[in-house]
Amino acid sequence: MRSTHTRAVLCSLLVYTAVFTVGGLAYKLQEDAPVVQTQYGPVKGMYVEEGAIFFGLPFAAPPTGNLRWKPPVPFDTAWSPETYDGTIPRPGCLQPGCNPNHPEDPRHKCPRGLKISEDCLYLNVFAPRTALNATARLPVMFWLYGGEYYSGSGSAVLYDGRFLANKTDTIVVTTNYRMGAPGFLVAGDGEDAAKGNYGILDQLSALKWVRDNIENFGGDKNRVTTFGQSAGSASIGVHLTYNKTSELFQRSIMMSVPFGIPFRARWEAVSLGNHFAELLNCSHGDMTCLRSASSKQILKAQRLCKKFTVNPLSPLEMFIPWGPTIDGDIIQEQLIDSFAKGHLQRKPFIMGTVMEEARLYIYGSWETPMSRAVYSGVILGIFREKTLSVLREYPPASSADQRDNLAMAATDFLLTCPTRNAIRGAAASGNSDVANSDEDCTI
């Protein structure tokens, strides 16, 4: 592995992404308030014991109305001479499970206040107290959350960046991006078509905001590290393979990249988009009709799409029904192939996994005990001609429930093995500054 300092940083990141926070719901507010001058006008944040926080900074225009299913339009509206209030967390993007009356997972994925909206393209900046008035610029950590491209928020309590910023003396940025159908729908033809990958473009827009503005908050735009987990780390992999991001970050940390779950081919994404349109009583590709649907209708339709089988020969897509599409532009090929062939930017990166990565996927997909027959059938559906070899390596357990066994097999197949192969491929192609991190924790 690397130096003791690197391991200390990795430990901090694992604590940052662990499923708990200490004091995450409360702030010990200080009497004074930081005010930062930006190209749009002054922004007021708040000082807490651990440093300065600026919530809800807009990086793109609200993707609503005619901008629904369009690339993000960079924010360019000045609020000067008014002062922007950066003490209020803004809504997260559309997702299920954040109903204020009965939230499913409020601390780990939902935004503060449990508010969701299509007007959600905001980011948050966390800085050590001394950073705002210092002459030396601090490194920047740019976080992308996971959640199967279906749920998550940059302002979720779990991702409170003040602790990481204070401990590592860095500027931490967390951002929202569109998920589910709003972020990844493919439908229609021509200029008005929904081409997908809008969530990836939102991330790119947020990175451009960091390049143009982070120095006002004490950050060094030339020392940006992207880091993320699960879908967030897969997104970072996409940015590493996309040449238009080369100047926006200098290094990356990717935790739990689900390499084994393929991105959709365009025909698969179109098939899903057609089914989505039918659920909204719209003709295939009728963007006017689709844009007239309410947010509530969109959430319902995308939930029903989770039960729709697009490609019976690709059963792993059930784990991420909405996600990136191979569009020939942003994404040229499967991510694992890009890394194996060395089709990525020559930048330092750390990539790693933990134990039982696939447990959440498996238990989320099979909520009741799994019999031996179902277990064998799932193995056959995924591994086909290699089924007997896999069953010899992962034979059915003696217990009545085979989900733990499937979780072990899926962890190795979807994450651990392809991660190691990706690192080998990157190193073989000439990128020598790469490292693998395997941690003995379960999530």
Secondary structure, DSSP 8 states (H G I E B T S, - for coil): ---HHHHHHHHHHHHHTSS--SSTT-----SS--EEEETTEEEE-EEETTEEEEEEEE-B----GGGTTS---B-----TTS-EETTS---B-S-SS--TTS-SSTTTTS-GGG-B-S---EEEEEE-GGGGG-SS-EEEEEEE--STTTS--TT-GGG-THHHHHHHT-EEEEE----HHHHH-EE--STTSEES-HHHHHHHHHHHHHHHHGGGGTEEEEEEEEEEETHHHHHHHHHHH-GGGTTT-SEEEEES--TTS--B-HHHHHHHHHHHHHHTT--TT-HHHHHHS-HHHHHHHHHHHTT--S-TT-GGGGG-SS--B--SSS--S-HHHHHHHT-S----EEEEEETTTTHHHHHHH--S---HHHHHHHHHHHHGGGHHHHHHHS---SSS--HHHHHHHHHIIIIIHHHHHHHHHHHHTT---EEEEEESS--
